[in-house]
Amino acid sequence: MVALQKPVTAAHTAPEGAYPHLAPLDPALDTLPKNFLAMAKRYDQHKVAMRKKRYGIWQEYTWAESLAHMRDFCLGLVSLGLARGEKVSIIGDNDPEYYWAELAVQAAGGISVGIFTDANPQELAYVLQDSDSVFVIAHDQEQCDKMLELREAVPNIRAVIYWDEKGLWHYRSDWLLSFQQVEEKGRAYAAEHPEAFEKLVAQGTGDDIAIFSYTSGTTSLPKGAMIAHRNLIYGMRHVFAVAPIRPEDNYVSFSPLAWITEQSLGLTAHVCIGTVVNFPERAETIQNDIREIAPSALLFPSRLWESLLSMVQVRMTDANWINRALYALFMPVGYRVVDLEDRGRRVPIWWRALYALGDMLIFHPLRDKLGMVNMREAYTSGASLSPDALRWFRAIGVTLKNLYGSTECQTHTLHYGGEVRFETVGKPPPGVEIRIAERNEIYVRSRSVFQGYYKAPEATAKALDAEGWFHTGDAGYLNAEGHLIYLDRVKDLVPLASGEYFSPQYIEVRLRFSSYIQDAMALGSAERDFVGALIIIQFDNVARWAEKHRVSFTTFVDLSQKPEVYNLIRKDVQRVNATLPEAIRIKRFSILHKAFDADEAELTRTRKLRRGFLAERYREIIEAIYSGAESVQVRAEVKYRDGRTGVVQTAVRVVDV
């Protein structure tokens, strides 16, 4: 159900008495560096803390080696003048050096500021200026080049420290320092101040700010959420009270560390629980690297899970006839078992036997290909994941759990083991309260709630009330089981002329479940009589389909406007419509001639739609959808297979469902 529900007020508080880990933090372990230091002292010098794949080989780092790098880098920053309370921005991919750098900054009493690696120079400059950063720790040449371009605009930055030297050997700038150079300064500082590191770590408290995590900025400039050490530790503990993680567990760190969820369930779990963190070589090798590690815990944004599912579906169409037949035969068995479990019914012995056979013949080999044979805790967060995707992963034996949360509070709700409900985002974990307020707005209160926005007292006062409730701006409701059903942002619930409300995101998520749809934007307003849609095709998958069905094309633009492609996409629109009330079904749609692009401000860096901007940019196409027109002329930039680019005038079609 996606129409707006009648406003209700409810609260859910999970009992804390049975969860001693939610007691106040031990002052000896109330910061991330204190936990890291204690963990390194607990294990012998041969215990592996993390691995990084370099040049096809997994390089291992023990807890002792990891601590040495962190300690030396911390004291190196202190020797360069880093003072308690100052901010250091980090921009780079997930690597051991990122962990060491962040913990080193915090050990010195500083605040770490994560920046997404694909931030352009303007976005980078904004965060550096807004956060008052004094150092930048950068991954590689690409990020150093951005900083050199911005040097005059960021006079507060004292130095840029890089950890990947490739391409930087011949750079001559007194502003650039290598990671190793800073470590050398740290060792020299330690020789003169032998007890400095332990004293610095001991001075920290759980109330100190650990990180600034910048909001996505979908409706305004990004804001720096101030997250204390205790917020991160409690946020991690809330989740692991429901889904425990063990010290011997392998975790793959791939989601951006500028994202709060990776900070909470990745870095914080590593230093507080002792999980072994594994860093893939690069994005292109992630699937193979995961298969080699076979982790027991994995956190991906919803789009990556959807991408994995699309990959399997496409590869299955190209598989040999035996595998296709087994897949077609046993997937319905998997779905049947999952549906029975979801309804709380006992699975008959013959269905369990059929599933066991299917697991041996197709599901276990499929999990092996995905690197999920040991998977115990698989999480999805960020934008909502389609219930169909959750159902598919459960059918093959991967219990994928939805995490619903925010930058400001970390995890609000999640699916408990054995209580996965496809239409919900789960229940509050122990220690977290949920309240449904006016207009179905979701309020959250817990010890993981942030300390406010940096240099934004008015925004802080608007988001945090006197009773400690964080006003999420999201709409939803609690069902009879205490599960939260997420609708959309309160401001994004859209009325139609009929008075019906619909959730654009709800529709878009279900459209993206198709292996042929990369993105979608649902349309409607109080002046419109029906719901429309702009759809972006998944070019590689649609191109493969077109070649298989002898549909000729030259470019993305050409392929997107083929009548055969519209007929293909129409089937997926009809599939989604079947789950919607008649009044809010998609009546007309258009396939865009290009993909949405973050570099053109159409998406945020976390891949969320900038709806206002998109509505204006594609205004002519949207008007055609609602005027009954069959096409509209647009100018489009095209890229040919030989690398040439050009601009063409093309007709974008509009069709009825």
C-alpha positions as CSV (number, residue, x, y, z in Angstrom):
1,M,0.0,0.0,0.0
2,V,1.6,3.3,-1.0
3,A,-1.2,5.8,-0.6
4,L,-0.8,8.0,2.6
5,Q,-2.2,6.3,5.7
6,K,-4.3,8.0,8.2
7,P,-1.9,9.7,10.6
8,V,-1.3,7.7,13.8
9,T,1.0,8.1,16.7
10,A,2.8,5.0,18.1
11,A,6.1,4.2,19.9
12,H,8.2,1.1,20.0
13,T,10.9,0.7,22.6
14,A,12.8,-2.6,22.6
15,P,13.6,-3.8,26.1
16,E,17.2,-3.1,27.2
17,G,17.3,-5.1,30.4
18,A,18.3,-8.3,28.5
19,Y,21.1,-6.5,26.7
20,P,24.0,-5.6,29.0
21,H,26.1,-4.4,26.1
22,L,23.8,-1.3,26.0
23,A,24.9,-0.3,29.5
24,P,27.0,2.9,29.7
25,L,30.4,2.6,28.1
26,D,33.5,1.7,30.1
27,P,35.6,4.9,30.2
28,A,38.6,2.7,29.2
29,L,36.8,1.7,26.0
30,D,34.6,4.7,25.1
31,T,36.5,5.8,22.0
32,L,37.5,4.1,18.8
33,P,41.3,4.5,19.4
34,K,41.0,3.1,22.9
35,N,39.2,0.0,21.6
36,F,41.8,-0.3,18.8
37,L,44.7,-0.1,21.2
38,A,43.0,-2.7,23.6
39,M,42.3,-5.0,20.7
40,A,45.9,-4.9,19.5
41,K,47.2,-5.6,23.0
42,R,44.8,-8.5,23.4
43,Y,46.0,-10.4,20.3
44,D,49.5,-11.8,19.7
45,Q,51.7,-10.3,17.0
46,H,50.7,-12.9,14.4
47,K,46.9,-12.4,14.6
48,V,45.6,-11.0,11.2
49,A,43.7,-7.7,11.5
50,M,43.1,-6.9,7.9
51,R,44.0,-7.9,4.3
52,K,44.4,-5.8,1.2
53,K,44.6,-7.4,-2.3
54,R,47.4,-5.8,-4.3
55,Y,48.5,-7.0,-7.8
56,G,46.4,-10.1,-7.4
57,I,47.9,-11.2,-4.0
58,W,46.2,-10.8,-0.6
59,Q,48.6,-8.8,1.7
60,E,48.0,-9.4,5.4
61,Y,48.5,-7.0,8.3
62,T,48.6,-8.2,11.9
63,W,47.1,-6.2,14.7
64,A,50.7,-5.3,15.8
65,E,51.5,-4.0,12.3
66,S,48.3,-2.1,12.1
67,L,48.8,-0.4,15.4
68,A,52.3,0.6,14.5
69,H,51.1,2.3,11.3
70,M,48.3,4.1,13.2
71,R,50.6,5.2,16.0
72,D,53.4,6.5,13.7
73,F,50.9,8.3,11.5
74,C,49.1,9.8,14.6
75,L,52.4,11.2,16.0
76,G,53.4,12.4,12.5
77,L,50.3,14.5,12.3
78,V,51.0,15.8,15.8
79,S,54.5,16.8,14.8
80,L,53.0,18.7,11.8
81,G,50.8,20.7,14.2
82,L,47.5,18.8,14.4
83,A,45.8,20.0,17.6
84,R,42.9,18.4,19.6
85,G,39.5,19.3,18.0
86,E,41.0,20.2,14.6
87,K,39.5,18.5,11.5
88,V,41.2,16.3,8.8
89,S,39.4,15.4,5.6
90,I,40.0,12.0,4.0
91,I,39.2,11.3,0.4
92,G,40.0,7.9,-1.0
93,D,38.9,4.3,-1.6
94,N,38.7,1.7,1.1
95,D,42.2,0.8,2.1
96,P,44.2,-0.1,5.2
97,E,45.7,3.4,5.1
98,Y,42.2,4.9,5.3
99,Y,41.5,3.0,8.6
100,W,44.9,3.9,10.0
101,A,44.6,7.6,9.0
102,E,41.1,8.0,10.5
103,L,42.0,6.3,13.8
104,A,45.3,8.3,13.9
105,V,43.4,11.6,13.6
106,Q,41.0,10.5,16.3
107,A,43.8,9.3,18.6
108,A,45.4,12.8,18.3
109,G,42.0,14.2,19.4
110,G,41.1,15.4,15.9
111,I,37.9,14.9,13.9
112,S,37.9,12.9,10.7
113,V,35.8,14.1,7.7
114,G,35.0,11.6,5.0
115,I,34.6,12.8,1.4
116,F,33.3,10.6,-1.4
117,T,36.0,9.8,-4.0
118,D,33.9,11.0,-7.0
119,A,33.4,14.5,-5.5
120,N,34.3,17.1,-8.1
121,P,36.6,20.1,-7.1
122,Q,33.7,22.3,-6.3
123,E,32.1,19.8,-3.9
124,L,35.5,19.0,-2.4
125,A,36.2,22.7,-1.8
126,Y,32.8,23.1,-0.1
127,V,33.4,20.4,2.4
128,L,36.9,21.5,3.2
129,Q,35.8,25.1,3.8
130,D,32.6,24.2,5.7
131,S,34.4,21.7,8.0
132,D,37.4,24.0,8.6
133,S,39.7,21.1,7.8
134,V,43.4,21.8,8.3
135,F,44.9,18.7,6.5
136,V,43.7,16.5,3.7
137,I,44.6,12.8,3.4
138,A,44.2,11.8,-0.2
139,H,44.4,8.4,-1.9
140,D,46.2,9.0,-5.2
141,Q,47.2,11.2,-8.0
142,E,43.6,12.0,-9.0
143,Q,42.8,13.4,-5.6
144,C,46.1,15.3,-5.3
145,D,45.4,16.9,-8.7
146,K,42.1,18.1,-7.4
147,M,43.7,19.6,-4.4
148,L,46.5,21.3,-6.3
149,E,43.8,22.9,-8.5
150,L,42.0,24.1,-5.3
151,R,45.1,25.3,-3.4
152,E,44.3,29.0,-3.5
153,A,40.6,28.4,-2.5
154,V,41.5,26.4,0.6
155,P,44.2,28.4,2.5
156,N,43.5,26.6,5.7
157,I,44.9,23.3,4.4
158,R,48.4,23.0,5.7
159,A,49.4,19.9,3.8
160,V,48.0,17.1,1.5
161,I,49.1,13.6,2.5
162,Y,48.8,10.8,-0.1
163,W,49.1,7.1,0.4
164,D,49.3,5.8,-3.2
165,E,52.5,7.1,-4.8
166,K,51.7,6.0,-8.4
167,G,52.1,8.9,-10.8
168,L,53.3,11.3,-8.1
169,W,57.0,10.5,-8.1
170,H,57.9,13.6,-10.2
171,Y,55.6,16.1,-8.4
172,R,57.5,18.9,-6.8
173,S,55.3,20.7,-4.2
174,D,56.0,21.5,-0.6
175,W,52.3,21.0,0.0
176,L,52.4,17.3,-0.8
177,L,53.7,14.7,1.7
178,S,53.6,10.9,1.4
179,F,52.1,8.7,4.0
180,Q,55.5,7.2,4.7
181,Q,57.0,10.6,5.2
182,V,54.5,11.4,7.9
183,E,55.1,8.0,9.5
184,E,58.8,8.8,9.6
185,K,58.1,12.1,11.3
186,G,55.9,10.2,13.8
187,R,58.7,7.7,14.7
188,A,61.1,10.6,15.2
189,Y,58.5,12.3,17.5
190,A,58.1,9.1,19.4
191,A,61.8,8.9,20.1
192,E,61.7,12.3,21.8
193,H,58.2,11.8,23.4
194,P,58.0,8.0,24.2
195,E,54.7,8.2,26.1
196,A,53.0,10.7,23.9
197,F,50.8,8.3,22.0
198,E,49.2,6.5,25.0
199,K,48.6,9.9,26.7
200,L,46.9,11.2,23.7
201,V,44.6,8.2,23.4
202,A,43.8,8.3,27.1
203,Q,42.7,11.9,26.9
204,G,39.8,11.1,24.6
205,T,36.2,10.6,25.8
206,G,33.1,9.0,24.4
207,D,31.5,12.5,24.1
208,D,34.3,13.7,21.8
209,I,33.3,14.2,18.2
210,A,34.8,11.3,16.1
211,I,33.7,12.2,12.6
212,F,31.8,14.7,10.5
213,S,29.5,12.8,8.2
214,Y,28.0,15.0,5.5
215,T,24.4,14.6,4.5
216,S,23.6,13.9,0.8
217,G,22.3,17.4,0.2
218,T,19.2,16.4,-1.8
219,T,17.3,19.6,-1.0
220,S,20.0,22.0,0.3
221,L,23.7,22.2,0.8
222,P,25.2,19.2,2.6
223,K,25.5,19.6,6.3
224,G,28.2,18.1,8.5
225,A,26.5,15.8,11.1
226,M,28.7,15.7,14.2
227,I,29.0,12.0,15.4
228,A,30.6,11.3,18.8
229,H,32.6,8.2,19.5
230,R,29.8,6.8,21.8
231,N,27.3,7.4,19.0
232,L,29.3,5.1,16.6
233,I,29.9,2.5,19.3
234,Y,26.2,2.3,20.3
235,G,25.1,2.4,16.7
236,M,27.2,-0.7,16.0
237,R,26.0,-2.4,19.2
238,H,22.3,-1.8,18.4
239,V,22.7,-3.8,15.2
240,F,24.8,-6.6,16.6
241,A,22.5,-7.2,19.5
242,V,20.1,-8.6,16.8
243,A,22.7,-10.0,14.4
244,P,25.9,-10.8,16.3
245,I,29.3,-10.6,14.7
246,R,32.3,-12.6,15.9
247,P,36.0,-11.7,16.1
248,E,36.9,-14.5,13.6
249,D,34.4,-13.2,11.0
250,N,35.6,-11.9,7.7
251,Y,34.1,-8.6,6.5
252,V,34.6,-7.1,3.1
253,S,35.0,-3.3,3.2
254,F,33.8,-1.9,-0.1
255,S,31.0,0.6,0.6
256,P,32.4,4.2,0.8
257,L,33.8,5.1,4.2
258,A,32.3,8.6,3.8
259,W,29.0,6.7,4.3
260,I,27.9,6.5,7.9
261,T,26.8,2.9,7.6
262,E,30.2,1.7,6.6
263,Q,31.7,3.7,9.5
264,S,29.4,2.0,12.0
265,L,29.3,-1.6,10.8
266,G,32.8,-1.7,9.2
267,L,35.4,0.4,10.9
268,T,33.7,0.5,14.4
269,A,33.0,-3.2,14.4
270,H,36.7,-3.9,13.4
271,V,38.1,-1.9,16.4
272,C,35.5,-2.9,18.9
273,I,34.8,-6.6,18.0
274,G,38.0,-7.5,16.2
275,T,36.5,-8.6,12.8
276,V,39.0,-9.2,10.1
277,V,38.6,-6.5,7.4
278,N,39.3,-7.4,3.8
279,F,39.8,-4.7,1.2
280,P,39.2,-5.6,-2.5
281,E,41.8,-4.7,-5.1
282,R,39.5,-2.4,-7.1
283,A,35.9,-2.1,-8.1
284,E,36.3,-4.2,-11.2
285,T,37.6,-7.2,-9.1
286,I,35.1,-7.0,-6.3
287,Q,33.1,-10.0,-7.3
288,N,36.1,-12.3,-7.6
289,D,37.7,-10.9,-4.5
290,I,34.5,-11.6,-2.5
291,R,34.4,-15.1,-3.8
292,E,38.0,-15.7,-2.6
293,I,37.3,-14.4,0.9
294,A,33.8,-15.9,1.2
295,P,33.0,-13.4,4.0
296,S,30.5,-14.0,6.8
297,A,29.3,-10.4,6.8
298,L,28.8,-8.0,4.0
299,L,27.2,-4.5,3.6
300,F,26.3,-3.1,0.2
301,P,24.1,-0.3,-0.8
302,S,20.8,-1.4,-2.4
303,R,22.0,-0.6,-5.9
304,L,24.9,-3.0,-5.6
305,W,22.6,-5.8,-4.5
306,E,20.4,-5.0,-7.5
307,S,23.4,-5.1,-9.8
308,L,24.4,-8.5,-8.5
309,L,20.9,-9.8,-9.1
310,S,20.8,-8.3,-12.6
311,M,24.1,-9.9,-13.4
312,V,22.9,-13.4,-12.3
313,Q,19.7,-13.0,-14.3
314,V,21.5,-12.0,-17.5
315,R,24.2,-14.7,-17.1
316,M,21.6,-17.3,-16.6
317,T,20.0,-16.5,-20.0
318,D,23.5,-17.3,-21.5
319,A,24.1,-20.4,-19.4
320,N,23.9,-23.9,-20.8
321,W,20.5,-25.5,-21.1
322,I,21.0,-27.8,-18.0
323,N,21.7,-24.8,-15.7
324,R,18.8,-22.9,-17.2
325,A,16.5,-25.8,-16.6
326,L,17.7,-26.3,-13.0
327,Y,17.2,-22.6,-12.3
328,A,13.8,-22.6,-13.8
329,L,12.8,-25.7,-11.9
330,F,14.1,-24.9,-8.4
331,M,13.6,-21.1,-8.1
332,P,9.8,-21.6,-7.7
333,V,10.7,-24.1,-4.9
334,G,12.9,-21.5,-3.2
335,Y,10.1,-18.9,-3.5
336,R,7.6,-21.3,-2.1
337,V,9.7,-22.1,1.0
338,V,10.4,-18.4,1.6
339,D,6.7,-17.4,1.2
340,L,5.7,-20.1,3.7
341,E,8.3,-18.9,6.2
342,D,7.3,-15.3,5.7
343,R,3.7,-16.2,6.6
344,G,4.9,-18.0,9.7
345,R,3.8,-21.4,8.5
346,R,5.6,-24.7,8.9
347,V,7.4,-25.8,5.7
348,P,6.2,-29.4,4.8
349,I,8.8,-32.1,4.6
350,W,8.5,-32.6,0.9
351,W,9.1,-28.9,0.2
352,R,12.2,-29.0,2.5
353,A,13.4,-32.1,0.6
354,L,12.9,-30.4,-2.7
355,Y,14.7,-27.3,-1.4
356,A,17.7,-29.4,-0.2
357,L,18.0,-31.0,-3.6
358,G,17.8,-27.5,-5.3
359,D,20.4,-26.2,-2.9
360,M,22.8,-29.0,-3.9
361,L,22.2,-28.6,-7.6
362,I,21.8,-24.8,-8.1
363,F,21.6,-22.6,-5.0
364,H,24.9,-23.6,-3.4
365,P,26.8,-23.3,-6.7
366,L,25.2,-19.9,-7.2
367,R,26.1,-18.7,-3.7
368,D,29.7,-20.0,-4.4
369,K,29.9,-17.9,-7.6
370,L,28.7,-14.9,-5.6
371,G,31.2,-15.5,-2.8
372,M,28.4,-16.1,-0.2
373,V,28.8,-19.7,0.9
374,N,29.7,-18.6,4.4
375,M,27.4,-15.6,4.5
376,R,25.7,-15.2,7.8
377,E,24.9,-11.5,8.0
378,A,24.2,-9.7,4.7
379,Y,22.9,-6.1,4.9
380,T,21.5,-3.6,2.5
381,S,21.1,0.1,3.3
382,G,20.8,3.4,1.5
383,A,17.8,3.6,-0.9
384,S,15.1,1.0,-0.4
385,L,15.7,-2.4,-1.9
386,S,12.9,-4.0,-3.8
387,P,11.0,-6.7,-1.9
388,D,11.4,-8.8,-5.0
389,A,15.2,-8.6,-4.6
390,L,15.0,-9.5,-0.9
391,R,12.8,-12.5,-1.8
392,W,15.2,-13.7,-4.5
393,F,18.3,-13.6,-2.3
394,R,16.4,-15.5,0.4
395,A,15.2,-18.0,-2.1
396,I,18.9,-18.9,-2.9
397,G,19.9,-19.1,0.7
398,V,21.2,-15.6,1.5
399,T,19.1,-13.9,4.2
400,L,19.5,-10.3,3.2
401,K,18.4,-7.9,5.9
402,N,17.2,-4.4,5.3
403,L,18.8,-1.7,7.4
404,Y,16.9,1.6,7.5
405,G,18.8,4.5,8.9
406,S,20.2,7.9,8.4
407,T,23.5,9.9,8.7
408,E,22.2,11.4,11.9
409,C,21.2,8.2,13.8
410,Q,22.8,5.3,12.0
411,T,20.4,2.3,12.1
412,H,16.8,3.0,12.9
413,T,15.3,-0.5,12.1
414,L,16.4,-3.8,10.6
415,H,15.1,-7.3,10.0
416,Y,15.6,-9.7,12.8
417,G,16.6,-13.3,12.0
418,G,13.5,-15.3,11.1
419,E,11.4,-12.1,10.9
420,V,12.2,-10.8,7.5
421,R,9.1,-9.2,6.0
422,F,9.4,-8.1,2.4
423,E,7.2,-5.1,2.6
424,T,8.9,-3.6,5.7
425,V,12.3,-2.3,6.8
426,G,12.2,-4.3,10.0
427,K,11.9,-3.4,13.7
428,P,13.9,-1.1,16.0
429,P,16.8,-2.9,17.6
430,P,17.3,-2.9,21.4
431,G,18.0,0.6,22.6
432,V,16.2,2.4,19.7
433,E,12.8,4.1,19.9
434,I,10.6,4.8,16.9
435,R,7.6,7.2,17.0
436,I,5.1,8.0,14.2
437,A,4.2,11.6,14.5
438,E,2.1,14.1,12.4
439,R,1.8,13.4,8.7
440,N,3.3,9.9,9.4
441,E,6.7,11.4,10.0
442,I,9.2,9.0,11.6
443,Y,10.9,10.1,14.8
444,V,13.9,8.3,16.3
445,R,15.6,8.4,19.7
446,S,18.6,6.4,20.9
447,R,22.2,6.8,22.1
448,S,23.4,6.8,18.6
449,V,21.6,10.0,17.7
450,F,24.1,12.6,16.5
451,Q,25.3,15.8,18.3
452,G,23.9,18.3,15.8
453,Y,25.0,19.9,12.5
454,Y,28.3,21.7,12.4
455,K,27.9,25.5,12.3
456,A,24.1,25.1,11.7
457,P,22.3,25.7,15.0
458,E,18.9,26.5,13.3
459,A,19.1,23.2,11.3
460,T,20.0,21.3,14.5
461,A,17.1,22.8,16.4
462,K,14.7,21.8,13.6
463,A,16.0,18.2,13.5
464,L,16.4,17.5,17.2
465,D,13.7,18.4,19.7
466,A,13.9,19.0,23.4
467,E,13.1,15.3,24.3
468,G,16.0,14.0,22.1
469,W,13.8,12.8,19.2
470,F,15.4,13.2,15.8
471,H,12.8,14.2,13.1
472,T,13.8,12.1,10.1
473,G,11.6,13.8,7.5
474,D,10.6,10.3,6.4
475,A,7.1,9.0,6.2
476,G,6.0,5.5,7.4
477,Y,3.9,3.6,9.8
478,L,4.2,0.7,12.2
479,N,2.2,-2.5,11.5
480,A,0.6,-4.8,14.1
481,E,3.9,-6.7,14.5
482,G,5.9,-3.6,15.2
483,H,7.6,-3.6,11.8
484,L,8.2,-0.2,10.2
485,I,6.8,0.2,6.7
486,Y,8.7,3.0,4.9
487,L,6.9,5.1,2.4
488,D,9.0,8.0,1.3
489,R,10.2,11.4,2.4
490,V,7.3,13.3,3.9
491,K,7.9,16.2,1.4
492,D,8.0,13.7,-1.5
493,L,4.6,12.1,-0.9
494,V,2.8,13.4,-4.0
495,P,-0.9,14.1,-4.3
496,L,-2.8,13.5,-7.6
497,A,-5.7,15.6,-8.8
498,S,-8.0,12.8,-7.5
499,G,-6.7,13.4,-3.9
500,E,-4.8,10.1,-3.8
501,Y,-1.2,10.2,-2.5
502,F,1.5,8.1,-4.0
503,S,5.2,7.4,-3.2
504,P,7.5,8.0,-6.2
505,Q,10.4,6.1,-4.5
506,Y,8.2,3.0,-3.9
507,I,7.4,2.8,-7.6
508,E,11.0,3.6,-8.7
509,V,12.5,0.9,-6.5
510,R,10.2,-1.7,-8.0
511,L,10.9,-0.6,-11.6
512,R,14.7,-0.9,-10.9
513,F,14.3,-4.6,-10.0
514,S,14.1,-5.2,-13.8
515,S,17.5,-6.2,-15.3
516,Y,16.6,-3.9,-18.2
517,I,16.0,-0.7,-16.1
518,Q,18.9,1.2,-14.6
519,D,16.9,4.1,-13.2
520,A,13.4,5.6,-13.1
521,M,11.6,8.7,-12.0
522,A,7.9,8.5,-11.2
523,L,5.9,11.6,-12.1
524,G,2.7,13.2,-10.7
525,S,1.3,16.2,-8.9
526,A,-1.9,17.8,-7.6
527,E,-2.5,19.1,-11.1
528,R,-2.0,15.7,-12.8
529,D,-4.6,13.0,-13.2
530,F,-2.3,10.1,-13.3
531,V,1.2,8.8,-12.6
532,G,3.8,8.9,-15.4
533,A,7.4,7.7,-15.5
534,L,10.8,8.6,-17.0
535,I,12.8,5.4,-17.5
536,I,16.6,4.8,-18.1
537,I,17.5,1.5,-19.7
538,Q,20.3,-0.7,-18.5
539,F,22.3,-0.3,-21.7
540,D,24.5,-3.4,-21.5
541,N,21.6,-5.7,-20.7
542,V,19.2,-4.2,-23.2
543,A,22.0,-4.2,-25.9
544,R,22.6,-7.9,-25.3
545,W,18.8,-8.5,-25.5
546,A,18.7,-6.5,-28.7
547,E,21.5,-8.4,-30.4
548,K,19.9,-11.7,-29.4
549,H,16.6,-10.6,-30.9
550,R,18.1,-9.2,-34.0
551,V,17.3,-5.5,-33.2
552,S,19.9,-3.4,-34.9
553,F,21.1,-0.1,-33.2
554,T,24.1,2.2,-33.3
555,T,24.1,4.2,-30.0
556,F,22.4,4.5,-26.6
557,V,20.1,7.1,-28.0
558,D,19.2,4.9,-31.0
559,L,18.6,1.8,-28.9
560,S,16.5,3.6,-26.2
561,Q,13.9,4.7,-28.8
562,K,13.4,1.4,-30.6
563,P,9.7,0.3,-30.5
564,E,10.9,-3.2,-29.5
565,V,12.6,-1.8,-26.5
566,Y,9.5,0.1,-25.5
567,N,7.5,-3.1,-25.7
568,L,10.2,-4.8,-23.5
569,I,10.1,-2.1,-20.9
570,R,6.2,-1.9,-21.0
571,K,6.1,-5.5,-19.6
572,D,8.1,-4.4,-16.5
573,V,5.9,-1.4,-16.0
574,Q,2.9,-3.7,-16.2
575,R,4.5,-5.9,-13.6
576,V,4.9,-3.0,-11.2
577,N,1.4,-1.7,-11.9
578,A,0.0,-5.1,-10.8
579,T,1.2,-4.3,-7.2
580,L,-0.4,-0.9,-7.1
581,P,-4.0,0.4,-6.6
582,E,-5.7,1.3,-9.8
583,A,-5.7,5.0,-9.0
584,I,-1.9,5.3,-8.8
585,R,-0.8,3.0,-11.6
586,I,1.6,4.3,-14.3
587,K,-0.5,5.3,-17.3
588,R,2.2,6.6,-19.7
589,F,6.0,6.6,-19.8
590,S,9.0,7.6,-21.8
591,I,12.5,6.1,-22.1
592,L,15.1,8.8,-21.9
593,H,17.9,9.1,-24.4
594,K,20.6,9.3,-21.7
595,A,21.4,8.1,-18.2
596,F,21.0,10.3,-15.2
597,D,24.4,11.7,-14.3
598,A,25.8,13.0,-10.9
599,D,28.3,15.2,-12.7
600,E,25.4,17.0,-14.3
601,A,23.7,17.5,-10.9
602,E,20.9,15.1,-11.8
603,L,21.9,12.7,-9.0
604,T,23.6,13.2,-5.6
605,R,26.9,11.5,-4.9
606,T,24.9,8.8,-3.1
607,R,22.9,8.3,-6.4
608,K,19.7,9.8,-5.2
609,L,17.5,11.7,-7.7
610,R,17.5,15.5,-7.6
611,R,13.8,15.6,-8.5
612,G,13.4,19.4,-8.8
613,F,16.3,19.7,-11.2
614,L,15.3,16.7,-13.2
615,A,11.7,18.0,-13.5
616,E,13.0,21.2,-15.0
617,R,15.6,19.6,-17.3
618,Y,13.1,17.2,-18.8
619,R,10.1,19.5,-18.7
620,E,9.3,19.1,-22.4
621,I,9.2,15.3,-22.2
622,I,7.1,15.4,-19.0
623,E,4.6,17.8,-20.7
624,A,4.4,15.4,-23.6
625,I,3.5,12.6,-21.2
626,Y,0.6,14.5,-19.8
627,S,-0.6,16.2,-23.0
628,G,-1.1,12.9,-24.8
629,A,1.7,13.6,-27.4
630,E,3.4,10.6,-28.9
631,S,6.9,12.1,-29.1
632,V,9.0,15.2,-28.4
633,Q,12.1,16.5,-30.2
634,V,15.3,16.8,-28.0
635,R,18.9,17.6,-28.6
636,A,21.1,14.7,-27.4
637,E,24.9,14.2,-27.1
638,V,25.9,10.7,-28.4
639,K,29.0,8.7,-28.1
640,Y,29.7,6.2,-30.9
641,R,31.5,2.8,-30.4
642,D,34.6,4.2,-32.0
643,G,34.9,6.8,-29.3
644,R,33.6,9.8,-31.4
645,T,31.0,12.1,-29.8
646,G,28.4,14.3,-31.4
647,V,25.1,16.1,-30.9
648,V,22.0,14.9,-32.7
649,Q,18.4,15.9,-32.8
650,T,16.2,13.0,-31.9
651,A,12.6,12.2,-31.2
652,V,11.9,10.8,-27.7
653,R,8.8,8.6,-27.8
654,V,6.0,8.6,-25.2
655,V,3.7,5.5,-25.0
656,D,0.7,4.3,-23.1
657,V,0.9,1.3,-20.7
